[in-house]
């Protein structure tokens, strides 16, 4: 007893009780065998009905092959902590919780599979036909209705008059609702945190909280979002909060609905996809095999529209090969999401009779070897990367820059085309206040854009502001070092990097640019900007360039 009392932790209690009690054997040998068999039967209920993974324990990276999915030929997964996902004390606990829900997830498989069967139809409706009962057509065949043409002809006058009215209304509204200038307060708070003046920072945060709201106008929502990040930086909890936000899993069906709501209000991603797909279609008109290496494929929403176009090609569709590349997820299934994307695309290709082959790779991009891309002789190779290079670390963090390593991989692949779209931002400075100020200007444009194009009560708008913009702001403001993964550069900086890697830019298609400008003017808010500079297609809001796209070939 003295041992048990002398130890205050659980281990002491357990060892004490284990020393004082001997459990008698109530079972005979046959009873024990019966109990063991029952235990095995119970355990088998929780195991999958088939063995989908073949694991080579001798190799560092295990290779998983999905035997029931012929279109998905191989999956390479790297189960390791990546610099982009910081190793937290709480991370292992999250993994355990995730494993604890495996049986619950298996019970939901039937419901998920129902959603998967409907996704092909949703792809047709939302990604190919834009949610309307219309026949899909090429952007080059787009003709603006007469009223849209008139609007575009008067666009300069309309922008001048309407723009001024809107800005005046917003200013007066701000004077009524905000007793202070929120932007100035936020910058002062950032300066106080930078100089470790916690008392002043907390007082400023209190003022910001009084005048900000997640349900107010664009500036109030922006202030609320940035205040959350500043508060996390003060408390040192930015990495934990960002990791928790990133760990939230969303089904492809729900993400597709959110994506549709986004492209209905804002043309940024839609225009970038049209630009990339049109460039690819134009260059592959006579190709028998097209191999797309997609860096950051995620849910694969870019490709249904292209697959549909290929299915209508005169003489029959070519064979389509896609190598989908993503960063590994935490837990025991690092390649799960990129595999699911392959299965969905395989079903969609089957629906439209397009021969299809898919390779899934889940590992840090800078560690990918050229032979893993499975490039075959004679096929048209296109590398695609839309808006994801911003998450690669640069030379300010790692001596051998992962950004340059990935661009060298692209050049080594010797592609027929490299489609590159980037987030145009200057908030990658190592100095906190400079970075904060640039991020504030960038996200002011995005919050203002949502304010002008989506209602305040719109649930999808709240989702974007919290789960997408809010998560990015949290990372930019409250994380440092390798844990800060939101690191955009300007299109001119990327132009220098690409040229240094041995790539040269292709000229923009004048007809495509004309049609895209016409479509954006006719279908979207007048303050959206579509422009060009240095063979880059530029997109922005009220004069601030937010995204840029271009096409490249080996020099």
N, C-alpha and C positions, 0 to 999 in steps of 0.2 A: 504493500500500500504506500510505503514511503516513496517508492519510485514513481508511482502514479501521481501522488500529490505534489511531488517535487518538480514535476514537469508541467508547465503551464500550457503547452501546445497540444495539438491534436495527436501528434505522433507519440507523445508521452502517455496519453490516455490509452491509445490503442495498444502500445507495448505492455502496459500494465495489465490490461484486461487479457491480453493474449497469454501473459505469464501465469495468470491465476486460474484460468478456466481451460479444461480439456474437453473438446466436443466429442461425445461418444458416437460410435459408428452404428447407426440404427438400420443400415441397409446391408443386405447380403450381396454377394457377388452378382447374382442374376438381377437383383433390383437395381444395382448400380448401372449395369449394362442397359437396362430398360430406360432408366432416367437419362443416360447419356444419349441414347437414340432419340428420345423425345426432344432433348435439347438441340440435337442436330436438325431435327425437323423444324423446330421453331426458328432456328437461325437461318435455315434455307429460305424461309418466307421473306426475309429481308434482302436476299441476294437477287441481282438482276437475272432475267431468264436466259440471257446469252452473254457471252464474254466478248465485249466489243474491242478490247485493247490487247494488243500483243506487245509486251514490254521486254526490251533487251536490257537486262540489269547490268551488263558489262559496260554499256556505253554511258556517258555522262548525260546525254539527252535521250530520253526514251522516245521510241517511235510507236505511234499508235495507228493501227489500220482498222477502219470501220468496215467489217466484213459484209454487212447487210446493205451498204450503200456503194454500188459499183462506180458511180460518177466521182466519188471522193477517193482519190487514189492513195494518198498518203498524208499523214499529219505528223509534223515535227514539232515537238513541244519541249520547251526548256523550263524545267521547274527550278527556278532560282529567284532569289530576291533581286529586283532590278533597282537601279539607281533612281528611277522615276517613282517607285513606290517604296517610300522609306520604311525601314525595319523598325516597327514600333513595338513597345511592350504589349500593347493591346491587340496586335495583329494576329498573334497565334490564337488568342481567345476567339477572335472573329472567325478564324478558320475552323476552330472546334465547334462553334455555334453553327457554322455552315454545314459541317459534317453531321451534326445532330439533327438537322432537318432533312437528311437524305431520304428517310423513309416517308416523310410528309411529301417531299418533292415527287417521289415515285408514285404516290397516290394521285398526284395532280397531273401525271403524264397524259392520261386520257383527255383531260380538259385542254391541255396545251396542244395535243395533237390535233384536236378539233380546230383550234386557232390556226395551226400550221396549214391545214387543208384549205382554209379560207384565204391565206396570205397571197396565193397566186392571183386570185380574183381581186384582192385589194391592190396588189401591184399594178394590175391592168387599170384599175379605176383611178388610183391616186397618183401613181408614178408615171404612167404612160398617157392617160387621158386627163390628168389634173383634176379628177373628181367630178368631171362633167360628162354628160352623155354626148360625147363628140368622138369623131373618128381621129385616131392619132395621125399626126402629120409632121413632116420635117419643118424645122424652124425656118428654113429658107423658103418654104411655101406659105409662110404666115403673111397675111394681108390684114392690115389694121382696118377696122370698120370706119366708115366715113366720119362718124362723130369723133373717133379717136384721132384720125388724121387732122381734123380741124383743131382738136385740142393740142396736138403736138405742134401744129403750125403757130398756135398762139401761146406756146409753152413759155416763152420768155416773158411775155406780159403776165401770164397767169402766175408764174413763179414769183414775179415781182410783187403783184398785188396781194395774192393769197398768203405768200410767205410773210409779208409785213404784218398783215392782220393777225396771223397766228402768233407771231412772235410778240406783238403788243399784248394780245390777250393773255398769253402765258406769263408775261412780265407782270401785268396787273394782278393776275391770280396769285403769283408768287408774293406780291406785296401784301395781299390780304392774308395768306396762309402762313407765310414765313416772316417772322420778325427779324430774321438774320439771313445773311448770305451763306447758304449751306456749303457751297464750294470752298469759300474762304475758311470757314470753320473746320472743314475736313483737312485742308492743307495745314492749317495751324496745329491741328491735333497731331498730324503726321510728324510735323517738325518737333513737337514736344516729345513724342515717343522716341524720335531719333536722338534727341539730346538727353533722354532718360529722365525727363521731367514728368513723372507719373502723376503728380498732383494736378498740374495744369491740364495734362492729357485727359484725366478722368473728368475734370470740370467741363472741358470742351465736349467730351463725349456725352455728358449729361445734357448739355444744350442741344447737341445734334439729335439726341433721342427725342427731345421734346418737340422738335419740328420735322421729324422724319417719320415715315410709315411705309410698311410693305403694301398698303392699299391706297396710297395717295397718288399724286401725279408723278411724272417721270423723275423729276429732281428729288422728290421726297423718297421715292423707292430707291433711287441711286444712293442717296445719303444713308438710308437704312442698311443697304447692302455693304457699303464701305465702312459704316460704323461697326457692323458685325466683325469685319476683318480686322479693323484696328483694335477692337476689344480682344480678339483672339491673339493678336500679336502682343498686346500688353500682358495677357495671361500666359503666353507661351503655349497655347493649345491649337495653334493654326494647323499643324501637321495632322494631329488627331482628328480635327473636325473635317479637314479636306479628305483624309483617308476614309472616314465614315461616309461622307457624301459620295465619294467615288465608288464605294463598295455596294451602294444600293443598286439592285438588279431590276431592270425593266424589260418586259417582254418585247419581242419584235413587233407584235401587233400594236401595243401601246405606243411604242416609239414611232411606228409608222403614222399613227394618228397625230402625234405631236409634230412630226416632221411635216405632215400635210398642213396643219394649222400654221406652222412657221412659213412654209413657202407660199401660203395664201396671203400672208401679210407682208412678206419680205422676199425679194427676188434673189438675194445674195447667193445662196447655195444652188438654187435652180439654174441661174445663169452660168455659174461655174461648171455645173454638170453638163448643161447644153453645150457649152464651149468645148469641154473635153470630149464628149461623145461625138459631136459633129466633127472635130478634128480627126478623131479615130476612124469614123465612118468614111470620111473623105479619103483617108490614106489607105484604107483596107478594101477598097472596092473590088480588087481582083485577088485578094488573099484567100488561100484555101484553108489555112490554119491561123487563127489569131490567138496569141498568148499574151494575156494581160497580167502583169505583176502589180498587184494593188497594195501599196504600202499604207496600211491603216484602213482595211476594208470595212471594219466594224460590222454593221448590219447588211451591207451590200446594196443599199438603196439606189446607188448610182446605176446599177447594171440592168434591171428589168427593161428600161426604155431602150437601151442598146440591144438587148437580146431580141426584143420585139422587132426592131428595125432590121436586124440580121435575118430574122425569120422571113421577112418579106423581100429579101434580096433576089433579084432576077437570077434564075439558074439554080436557086436553092441556097440555103444558109451555109456558111463555112463552119468548120469545127472550131469551137470556142474553148480555150483553156484559160483558167483563171488561177493564179497563185495568190491566195488571200493571206496577207501578213498582218498579224496583230501582236501587241505586247502580251506576255503571259498573264493570265489571271492568277490570283492567289488560290491556295488550296490544292487539292489533288487532281484538278482538271484544268490545267493552265490553257488548254486549247479548246475548251468546251464551246465558247461563243463563236470562234472562227469556224469550227466544225459545223455548228448549227447554220451559220450563214451559207456554207457550201451546200448543205442539204436543201435549204430553201431555194437557192439558185438552180440546183439540179432539178428540182420539181418544176420550176418555172420554165427551164429549157425543155424539159420533157413535154410540158403543156404546149409549147410552140415548136416542137420538133427541131430543136437546135442541138446538134451533137455537142456534148459537154464533158469536160474533165476538170477536176478541181484538186488543188493541192493546198493544204492548210499548214501554215507555219506560225507558231506562237513562241517567239523568243525576242530578245533585245535585237533591234534592227542592225546595230553596228556589228553584231556577232554572226550575222548570216553570211554563209559562204556562197559563192557563185554557183557551185554544183547543186546546192539545195533548191535553186530556182527551177531546175529540170528543163532548161531551155534546149529545144531540139533544132536541128539544122533545117532551114527552109521555112520556118514559121515566122509570121510577122510578130515581132515582140514590141509591146508597148508597156512602159512603166507609168503608173498613175499614182499620184500622191496629192490628195486634196485636203489642205488645211491642217495636216498633222505633223509637218516638219517642225512646227513651233514647240512640240513636246520633246524634241531631242535636245540633250544637253550640248553646250558649246564649249569653246576653249577656255572660257573663264572659270569653268568648273573642272573639266577634265583636260589634261594636256593634249592627248590625242582626241580631237573633237569628234564625237559621234556624228555630228552633222556632216562633216567632211567625209567621214568613213562611209556613211550611207550614200552620199553623192558619188564616191569612188566606186561603190558597188553598182550603182546605176550605170556609170560609164563602162564598167567592166562587163556588164550585161550586153553592151553594144546594142541598145534598143533602136528600133526604127523610129520610135517617138517617145518622148518623156513629157507627160502632161503634169504640170506643176501649178497648184493653186495655193496661195499663202494668205494668212492673216497679216494684214499690213499694220504693224504696231511698233512703237518705240519704247515700250515699257519693259525692256530687258536690261536696264542699267543696274550695275551692282550697288549703286548708291540709292538708299531707300527713298529719300524724299524726291529725288529726280524720277525714280520709277513710279512712285505714288502719283505724282503730278501727271505724268504721261498716261498712266492707266485711268486716271480720273477723266481726262479729256476723251480717251478712246471709248470708255463705257458710257460717258455722258451721251455720246452720239447713239449708242445702241439702245439705251433706256428711252431716249427721246424718240427714237424710231418706233419702238413698241408702243409708246404712249400715243403716237399719232395714228397707229394702224390697228391697235387692238384695244378693246374696252377694258376699263379698270377692273371689272368683275370677271373678266375672262380667265377661266381656270388654267388654260394652257399658257397664258401670259405669265401668270404667277409661277407656273412650273418652270418656264424658261428662266425667269428672273432669279428663282431660288436655286434650282438644280443645275443650271448651265452657267449663266452669268455669275450667280452668287458663288458657285464653286470655283470658277476661274479667278474671281476677285480675291477669294479667300487664299488661294495659292500664291497669287502675285504679291499680296500685301503681308500675309502672315507666315509665309514659309521662306526659307533661305537655303543656300547651298544646293546640293543634289535633290533636296526635297522640293525645290521650286522648279516645276516642270512647265509652267506657262511662260514661254520665252520667245515671243514673236519678234521678227525683224521686219524691216521695210522691204518692199519689192526690189529696191535698188541694191540693198545688201545681199539679197538672195541672187540677184543677177550677177554680182561679183563672185559669189560662191560657185554658182553653176558654171560660169566661164572658167574659173580656176580648176574645176573638176574635169574640164575638157568637153564642155557642151556649148552648142551655139543655138541661138534663138531662131525660131521660124517666124516669118512675117504673119501678121494678123490677116484674116480673110475679110476684105472690105464689105462684101455682101453680108456675111454673118454679123459683123459689127453693126451694120445699118439695121438689120432685122432685130437684133437684140435690143438696140436703143429704142426702136419703134415699139417693140413688145412691152418693154419696161414702162415707157411713157404711157402706153395705152392701157395697161392692166394694173399698174401700181401707183402709189402716191407720187406726186410731182417732185418731191424733194429727194427722191432716189437719183443717184448719179451713175451713169455708165459712160466711161471715157477711156482713152488709150494714151499710153506714154511708153516710148522705148520698146515697142512690141509687146507690152503688157495690156491686158484688158483690166481696167480698173473699175471698182464698184465702191460706192460710198453713200453717205447721207448728209445732205446740206453742206456739200463741199469737202467733207472729211473722208478720205479714202480709207476704207475698212478692209477690203479684200482685193486680191490681184491674181490673175491667171495668165499663163503663157505656155507655149509648146516649144520643146527643145529636141535637137538631134545631136548625136556625137559630132564633134568638130572634125 
